Amino acid sequence: MPTWEALLEVGASTGSFNAIAFDGTPISFGFSSIEGTPGWVVVVGVPQAILDARWQNPLIAFGFGVLVAVLVAIILSFFMARRITRPIEAMVERSEAIASDAKGALPPAPDTIVGELETLYQAQQNSHTRLAQRADELALSSKRYYAIARVGAMVTWRADRHGNVLEMEGWNEFTGQSTQAALGRGWVERVHPEDLPNLTQTLETAARAGIATATAEVRVRTDLYDWVWVNFRGAMITDAEGMPAEWIGTLENIDDRKRLQLRISHMAYHDALTGLPNRIRLAEHFEELWQPDNAGQSCALLYIDLDMFKQANDTYGHATGDALLREVAVRLQKVLRQNDVAARLGGDEFAVVLEHLR
């Protein structure tokens, strides 16, 4: 179109004007903008000689020319619009497939004459590929997490920030209680009453202080082995504002180790023959009595040995002497109150601490 300025001077989306072609031929033009495609115009030109040849009825000829121009413009407008809208519709469909995490290939993309749309096609394909790879990586990571959790723990769990269990794996196999019954606060029924306050306090303290992890050793009742020691481990998950959102964690069976520790601890602080506290435990008990909380209280220390124990031991043998010592320990414990302490210092020597005396 040699005279684009002439078209712009019309100042309308549809109209006609006259111009001179490059070869000097006068031409009458009709034009129409393409709806929905800014900047695109269809122009049809008719040599003015043809119009002059029909000068007898120039109005009809001109109207016919304009009509032809308009019809052609409408047809071309529809064609061009479809060439542009179809790729856009395909882009929307592909975007919805990506948003819905669709597996497999994306819907096909039709050919387009707009280079930018072709670039967007490729960007969509790249995004879909990367998202699919990331989803596979996350799925594999999740499998690894659960595999590790199952190797290192008997139970895995997820709870809200108040301790209400939302999910639990392995609970039924471990305790005999159904997983459904353990959800919410149902799991609390299986925790030893003496250990539950410490566990609750541990979780609440961690939540208030913003501590990322919490650990506690508690006893859990099972259908087969009564009370079993477990290591309770929890990790806090925070929301976008950094506030506690939920907990995830594990229960690890530490019953054998815990009982061995308790046994070793008992052996370190108790007499092997009588089961009474030994000198070390008695000294620690004195330290406890010395604390400020016990200020103003009266207590008594009794020092006891057995008359003629050596003669009995030499006459009847060490086995009988040991039985005698054990019997003395039993009788001492029977006559003492709950807060009193009887200890064996060694040989036939015993000590008794009486507390809260008037």
C-alpha positions in Angstrom: 0.0 0.0 0.0 2.0 3.0 -1.2 0.1 5.7 0.8 -0.5 4.4 4.3 -0.8 8.0 5.5 -3.9 8.4 3.3 -5.6 5.5 5.1 -4.8 7.0 8.5 -6.3 10.3 7.5 -9.7 8.7 7.0 -9.8 8.4 10.8 -12.2 5.4 10.9 -11.9 1.6 11.2 -13.7 1.2 7.8 -13.8 3.5 4.8 -12.3 4.4 1.4 -9.8 6.8 -0.2 -7.9 7.4 -3.4 -4.2 7.1 -4.0 -1.6 6.7 -6.7 0.2 3.4 -7.2 4.0 3.2 -7.7 3.5 3.0 -11.4 1.3 6.1 -11.4 -2.0 4.3 -11.8 -4.9 6.0 -9.9 -6.6 3.5 -7.6 -9.6 3.7 -5.3 -9.2 1.8 -2.1 -11.6 0.4 0.5 -10.4 -0.9 3.9 -11.5 -2.5 7.1 -9.8 -3.1 10.4 -9.6 -6.7 11.7 -11.6 -7.0 14.9 -9.6 -8.2 17.9 -6.2 -7.8 16.2 -5.0 -4.2 16.7 -2.7 -2.9 13.9 -4.1 -5.3 11.3 -6.1 -3.8 8.3 -7.3 -5.4 5.1 -7.2 -3.1 2.1 -8.6 -3.8 -1.3 -7.8 -1.5 -4.3 -9.7 -1.0 -7.6 -8.1 0.8 -10.5 -9.9 4.1 -11.1 -10.1 3.3 -14.8 -12.5 0.6 -14.1 -14.6 2.9 -12.1 -14.5 5.5 -14.9 -15.6 2.8 -17.4 -18.7 2.5 -15.4 -19.2 6.2 -15.0 -22.8 5.9 -16.2 -23.6 4.4 -12.9 -20.6 5.4 -10.7 -22.6 5.1 -7.5 -23.4 1.5 -8.1 -19.9 0.6 -9.2 -18.4 2.3 -6.2 -20.9 0.7 -3.9 -20.2 -2.7 -5.4 -16.4 -2.1 -5.0 -16.9 -1.1 -1.4 -19.1 -4.1 -0.8 -16.6 -6.4 -2.3 -13.9 -4.8 -0.2 -16.0 -5.1 3.0 -16.8 -8.8 2.2 -13.2 -9.6 1.6 -12.2 -7.7 4.7 -14.7 -9.6 6.8 -13.6 -13.0 5.4 -9.9 -12.1 5.9 -10.7 -10.7 9.4 -12.3 -14.0 10.4 -9.5 -16.0 8.9 -6.8 -13.9 10.6 -8.7 -13.9 13.9 -8.8 -17.7 13.8 -5.1 -17.8 13.0 -4.5 -15.9 16.2 -7.2 -17.0 18.6 -6.7 -20.7 18.0 -3.1 -20.6 19.3 -4.3 -18.5 22.3 -7.0 -21.1 23.1 -4.3 -23.8 22.8 -2.1 -21.9 25.2 -4.9 -21.6 27.7 -5.5 -25.4 27.5 -1.8 -26.1 27.9 -1.6 -23.8 30.9 -4.6 -25.5 32.6 -2.9 -28.9 32.0 0.3 -27.6 33.7 -1.7 -26.1 36.6 -3.5 -29.4 37.1 -0.2 -31.3 37.2 -1.2 -33.4 34.2 1.0 -36.3 33.4 2.3 -37.0 29.9 2.6 -34.7 26.9 0.8 -31.3 26.8 -2.1 -30.7 24.3 -0.7 -30.0 20.8 0.0 -26.4 19.8 -1.3 -25.3 16.3 1.0 -23.4 13.9 1.0 -19.6 14.4 2.2 -16.7 12.3 3.0 -14.8 15.5 6.6 -15.4 16.7 5.9 -14.4 20.2 3.3 -17.2 20.6 5.8 -19.7 19.3 8.2 -18.6 22.0 5.4 -19.0 24.6 4.8 -22.5 23.3 8.4 -23.4 24.0 8.4 -21.8 27.4 5.3 -23.8 28.4 6.9 -27.0 27.2 10.1 -26.2 29.2 8.1 -25.4 32.3 6.1 -28.6 32.0 9.2 -30.6 31.7 10.9 -29.0 34.7 7.8 -29.3 36.9 7.5 -33.0 35.9 11.1 -33.5 36.9 10.6 -31.7 40.2 7.5 -33.8 40.9 9.5 -37.0 40.3 12.3 -35.7 42.5 9.8 -34.8 45.3 8.2 -38.2 45.1 11.5 -40.0 45.3 12.5 -37.8 48.2 9.3 -38.6 50.0 10.0 -42.4 49.5 13.5 -41.9 50.9 12.1 -40.1 53.9 9.6 -42.8 54.7 12.1 -45.6 54.1 14.6 -44.0 56.5 11.9 -43.4 59.0 10.8 -47.0 58.8 14.3 -48.2 59.3 15.1 -46.0 62.2 11.7 -46.0 63.9 8.7 -48.1 64.5 6.1 -45.4 64.2 5.9 -42.2 62.1 3.3 -39.5 62.8 2.0 -36.1 61.9 0.1 -33.8 64.3 -1.3 -30.3 64.4 0.4 -27.7 66.6 -1.7 -28.7 69.6 -0.6 -32.3 69.4 -3.7 -33.8 67.8 -2.5 -36.6 65.5 -3.5 -36.3 61.9 -1.6 -39.3 60.4 0.2 -42.2 61.9 2.1 -45.1 60.3 3.0 -48.3 62.2 1.0 -47.6 65.3 -1.3 -50.6 64.9 1.6 -53.0 64.4 3.4 -51.6 67.4 0.7 -51.2 70.0 -2.2 -53.3 68.7 -4.5 -50.2 68.8 -6.1 -49.2 65.5 -4.6 -46.2 63.7 -8.1 -44.6 63.6 -8.4 -44.9 67.3 -5.0 -43.2 67.8 -5.9 -40.1 65.8 -6.7 -36.8 67.5 -5.9 -37.4 71.2 -6.5 -41.1 71.1 -2.8 -42.0 71.3 -2.6 -40.3 74.8 -4.4 -43.4 76.2 -1.4 -45.5 75.5 1.2 -43.2 77.1 2.2 -43.9 80.7 0.4 -41.4 83.1 3.7 -40.6 84.8 5.4 -39.7 81.5 2.5 -37.8 79.8 3.0 -34.5 81.7 6.7 -34.3 80.8 5.9 -35.1 77.1 3.2 -32.4 77.0 5.4 -29.9 78.7 8.2 -30.7 76.2 6.0 -30.0 73.2 4.5 -26.8 74.7 7.9 -25.4 75.7 9.3 -26.1 72.2 6.3 -24.4 70.6 6.5 -21.3 72.8 10.3 -20.9 72.5 10.3 -21.6 68.8 12.6 -24.7 69.2 12.7 -26.7 66.0 12.8 -30.2 67.6 11.6 -31.9 70.8 12.7 -35.2 72.3 11.4 -37.2 75.3 11.6 -40.8 76.5 8.2 -42.2 77.5 6.5 -45.5 78.1 3.8 -46.7 75.7 1.5 -49.6 76.5 1.2 -52.4 73.9 -1.1 -55.4 73.8 1.8 -57.8 73.9 4.6 -56.4 76.1 2.8 -54.1 78.5 4.9 -50.9 78.9 7.6 -50.3 76.3 10.1 -47.5 76.4 10.2 -45.3 73.2 12.1 -42.3 72.2 9.6 -39.6 71.1 11.1 -37.3 68.5 9.2 -34.4 67.0 10.1 -31.6 64.5 8.1 -28.4 64.2 6.9 -27.2 60.8 6.3 -23.5 60.5 4.0 -21.5 58.2 5.0 -18.6 55.9 5.0 -16.2 58.9 7.3 -18.5 60.9 4.5 -19.6 63.3 4.1 -23.2 64.4 1.8 -25.0 61.9 2.2 -28.8 62.7 4.6 -31.4 64.0 6.1 -34.5 62.4 8.1 -37.1 64.1 8.9 -40.7 65.0 8.6 -43.2 67.9 11.7 -45.4 68.2 11.7 -48.5 70.3 14.4 -48.1 72.9 13.0 -50.5 75.5 16.1 -52.8 75.7 18.5 -50.0 75.9 16.4 -48.0 78.4 16.0 -51.0 80.7 19.7 -51.7 80.5 20.4 -48.1 81.4 18.0 -48.3 84.4 19.6 -51.6 85.5 23.1 -50.1 85.3 21.9 -47.0 87.1 20.3 -49.2 89.8 23.4 -51.3 90.2 25.5 -48.1 90.6 23.3 -46.7 93.4 22.1 -49.9 95.1 23.6 -52.8 97.0 23.7 -55.9 94.9 22.9 -58.3 97.8 20.0 -56.5 99.6 18.7 -54.1 96.9 19.0 -51.2 99.4 20.6 -47.9 98.4 24.4 -47.9 98.8 26.8 -45.3 100.2 26.7 -43.3 96.9 22.9 -43.0 96.9 22.9 -42.2 100.6 25.3 -39.3 100.0 23.2 -38.0 97.2 20.1 -38.2 99.5 21.9 -36.0 102.0 22.5 -33.5 99.2 18.8 -33.5 98.4 17.9 -33.0 102.1 20.3 -30.0 102.1 18.3 -28.1 99.4 16.6 -24.9 100.5 13.2 -26.5 99.9 13.8 -28.7 103.0 14.9 -25.8 105.2 13.3 -26.0 108.7 12.6 -29.8 108.6 13.9 -32.2 111.1 15.4 -35.6 110.4 17.4 -38.3 112.1 20.2 -40.6 111.0 20.4 -44.0 112.6 23.6 -46.1 112.3 23.0 -49.8 112.7 25.2 -52.9 112.8 24.4 -56.5 113.6 25.7 -58.0 116.8 27.6 -61.4 116.4 27.1 -61.4 112.6 30.7 -62.6 112.1 30.2 -65.6 114.3 27.0 -66.5 112.5 28.6 -66.0 109.1 31.6 -68.2 110.1 29.5 -70.9 111.7 26.7 -71.3 109.2 28.5 -70.1 106.0 28.4 -67.1 103.7 25.2 -68.2 102.0 23.4 -68.1 105.4 25.1 -64.8 106.2 23.8 -63.3 102.9 20.3 -64.6 103.6 20.5 -63.0 107.0 21.5 -59.6 105.6 18.7 -59.8 103.0 16.2 -60.6 105.8 17.4 -57.6 107.8 16.9 -55.4 104.8 13.3 -56.6 104.3 12.5 -56.0 108.0 14.0 -52.5 107.9 11.9 -51.6 104.9 8.7 -52.9 106.5 9.0 -50.7 109.5 9.9 -47.5 107.7 7.6 -44.9 106.2 7.4 -44.1 102.5 9.8 -41.1 102.7 12.3 -42.8 105.0 15.5 -44.3 103.5 17.4 -47.5 104.5 20.8 -48.1 103.1 23.5 -50.7 103.4 27.0 -49.3 104.0 28.8 -52.6 103.7 29.3 -55.8 105.7 26.7 -55.8 108.5 26.4 -52.0 108.7 23.2 -50.2 107.8 22.0 -46.6 107.9 18.5 -45.3 108.2 17.4 -41.7 107.5 14.1 -40.6 109.1 12.6 -37.5 107.6 9.9 -35.0 108.7 10.2 -35.5 112.4 8.5 -33.4 115.0 
